[in-house]
Amino acid sequence: MKAILLTFVGLLSVAAPAFAAQCQLNPVTIPTEWLTLKNSCRNSMRRQIQEEVKAALQYLAMGAHFSKDNINRPGFAQLFFDAASEEREHAMKLIEYLLMRGELTSDVSSLIQIGEPELKQWVSGVEALEHALNMETEVTKSIRTVIVNCENDDSYNHYHLVDYLTGEFLQEQFKGQRDLAGKASTLKKMIERHDALGEFMFDKKLMGMNI
């Protein structure tokens, strides 16, 4: 057995230089005619990725806020943590699309150069829901800007990307905005009827508890 191991080690030492030589490949040149995303559309997509990541970080901050022991609203916390995951998924979808189109092969560091999330003390669940609704509204406006920039390019109509953003992203944005608006309305009514207990009851409903 020892002899076999020594033989194997010897073969590796002989083959190692060959493996190293194979790993040092010269740069290759491939056709670039298939890279058709123009600057205005491509740059808008990169900015949208930043917006999605920024929204994800903001939702993480909101989830952490409602998780604090002196706040202790686990329903709200889970709502915002789930929203953070959705925003991160949106950013990943946009990145995957750009990769499919041959983009992001260089200079990817700018995708994570975003501002810090807004750290504040939301005085109530209503304020947090309305903040989330306003944030989603801004994200929707940003997506529409991407669509306009990609659709109205004089030299190239990015109809495939426009169709993708319209069907995949705007649909979800509109549903999300309606859901947040409905939650804010319901919570306001519960607080009006039950005062501080209303928010507590609403938090339990967010967790799927029967009250």
C-alpha positions in Angstrom: 0.0 0.0 0.0 2.9 2.4 0.9 4.5 1.7 -2.5 1.3 2.5 -4.3 1.0 5.8 -2.5 4.6 6.7 -3.3 4.0 5.9 -6.9 0.9 8.1 -7.0 2.7 11.0 -5.3 5.5 10.6 -7.9 3.0 10.8 -10.8 1.5 13.9 -9.3 4.8 15.6 -9.1 5.5 14.8 -12.7 2.0 15.9 -13.9 1.9 19.1 -11.8 3.8 21.3 -14.3 1.6 20.1 -17.1 -1.5 21.0 -15.1 -0.1 24.4 -14.3 0.7 25.1 -17.9 -2.9 24.2 -18.9 -4.3 26.7 -16.4 -2.4 29.6 -17.9 -4.5 30.1 -21.0 -4.1 33.1 -23.2 -7.1 35.5 -23.6 -9.4 34.6 -26.4 -11.3 36.8 -28.8 -14.9 36.0 -29.6 -17.5 37.9 -31.7 -19.2 40.8 -30.0 -22.1 41.4 -32.5 -24.5 39.6 -30.1 -23.9 42.2 -27.4 -26.8 44.5 -28.3 -27.6 46.3 -25.0 -27.0 50.0 -25.6 -25.5 52.3 -23.0 -28.7 54.1 -21.9 -30.6 50.8 -21.4 -27.6 49.0 -19.9 -26.9 51.8 -17.4 -30.6 52.0 -16.4 -30.5 48.3 -15.6 -27.4 48.7 -13.5 -29.0 51.6 -11.6 -32.1 49.4 -11.1 -30.0 46.6 -9.5 -28.7 49.2 -7.1 -32.3 50.3 -6.3 -33.3 46.7 -5.6 -30.3 46.1 -3.3 -30.9 49.4 -1.5 -34.6 48.4 -0.9 -33.5 45.0 0.4 -31.1 46.7 2.9 -33.9 49.1 4.0 -36.3 46.3 4.6 -33.6 44.5 6.6 -33.3 47.6 8.8 -37.0 47.7 9.2 -37.2 44.1 10.2 -34.4 44.5 12.7 -36.2 47.5 14.2 -39.4 45.6 14.8 -37.4 42.6 16.2 -36.0 44.7 19.0 -37.0 43.6 22.5 -38.6 46.9 23.4 -40.6 46.9 20.2 -41.3 43.1 19.8 -43.6 43.0 16.8 -42.6 39.7 15.2 -45.4 39.9 12.6 -44.1 43.2 11.2 -40.5 42.0 11.5 -41.3 38.9 9.4 -43.2 41.0 6.9 -40.2 43.2 6.3 -37.6 40.4 6.4 -39.6 38.6 3.7 -39.8 41.8 1.7 -36.0 42.1 1.9 -35.6 38.6 0.5 -37.9 39.5 -2.4 -35.9 42.6 -3.3 -32.7 40.6 -3.2 -34.3 38.1 -5.5 -35.3 40.9 -7.9 -31.7 42.1 -8.0 -30.5 38.6 -8.7 -33.0 38.3 -11.6 -31.7 41.5 -13.2 -28.1 40.4 -12.7 -28.9 37.1 -14.4 -30.6 38.9 -17.3 -27.6 41.1 -17.9 -25.3 38.0 -17.7 -27.5 36.3 -20.3 -27.1 39.3 -22.6 -23.3 39.2 -22.2 -23.0 42.1 -19.7 -21.3 42.3 -16.3 -18.2 40.7 -17.6 -16.2 43.6 -16.1 -16.8 46.5 -13.7 -19.3 44.8 -11.4 -18.2 46.7 -8.3 -20.5 49.6 -9.1 -23.5 47.3 -8.5 -22.9 47.4 -4.8 -22.0 51.0 -4.5 -25.2 52.1 -2.8 -26.2 54.5 0.0 -26.8 53.4 3.5 -30.4 52.4 4.5 -32.5 55.0 6.4 -32.1 54.2 10.0 -35.0 55.6 12.0 -37.4 54.9 14.8 -40.8 54.1 13.2 -43.3 55.3 15.9 -46.0 52.9 14.7 -46.7 50.0 12.4 -48.8 52.4 10.2 -45.8 54.6 9.7 -43.7 51.7 8.7 -46.2 50.3 6.2 -46.7 53.7 4.6 -42.9 54.1 4.4 -42.7 50.7 2.7 -45.5 51.7 0.3 -43.7 54.9 -0.6 -40.5 53.0 -1.1 -42.2 50.4 -3.4 -43.8 53.3 -5.4 -40.3 54.7 -6.0 -39.0 51.3 -7.1 -41.9 51.1 -9.5 -41.1 54.5 -10.9 -37.5 53.4 -11.3 -38.5 50.3 -13.2 -40.7 52.4 -15.5 -37.7 54.6 -16.2 -35.7 51.6 -17.3 -38.6 50.5 -19.6 -38.7 54.0 -21.2 -34.9 54.2 -21.7 -34.8 50.7 -23.2 -37.9 51.1 -25.4 -37.2 54.5 -26.8 -33.6 54.0 -27.8 -33.3 55.5 -31.3 -30.8 52.8 -32.5 -32.3 49.7 -30.9 -35.6 48.7 -29.4 -35.0 46.3 -26.5 -38.4 44.8 -26.8 -37.4 41.5 -25.1 -36.2 43.3 -22.0 -39.1 45.7 -21.9 -41.5 42.7 -22.1 -39.6 40.9 -19.3 -39.7 44.0 -17.0 -43.4 44.7 -17.8 -44.6 41.2 -17.3 -42.3 40.0 -14.5 -41.6 43.0 -12.4 -44.4 45.6 -12.8 -47.0 42.9 -12.1 -45.4 42.1 -8.8 -44.8 45.7 -8.0 -48.5 46.6 -8.5 -49.7 43.7 -6.4 -47.2 44.6 -3.7 -48.3 48.2 -3.6 -52.0 47.2 -3.4 -51.2 44.7 -0.5 -49.3 47.3 1.5 -52.0 49.9 1.0 -54.6 47.4 2.1 -52.6 46.5 5.2 -52.1 50.2 6.1 -55.8 50.8 5.8 -56.8 47.8 7.9 -54.3 48.7 10.6 -55.6 52.3 10.8 -59.1 51.0 11.3 -58.0 48.5 14.0 -56.1 51.3 15.8 -59.1 53.6 15.6 -61.3 50.9 17.1 -59.0 49.3 19.6 -56.3 52.0 20.2 -52.8 50.4 21.0 -54.3 47.0 21.2 -55.2 47.2 17.5 -51.6 47.2 16.4 -50.9 44.2 18.7 -53.8 42.3 17.2 -52.7 43.2 13.6 -49.2 42.0 14.4 -50.7 38.6 15.4 -52.7 38.5 12.2 -49.5 39.0 10.2 -48.1 35.9 11.9 -51.2 34.0 10.8 -52.7 33.7 14.3 -56.4 33.7 14.9 -57.5 36.4 17.2 
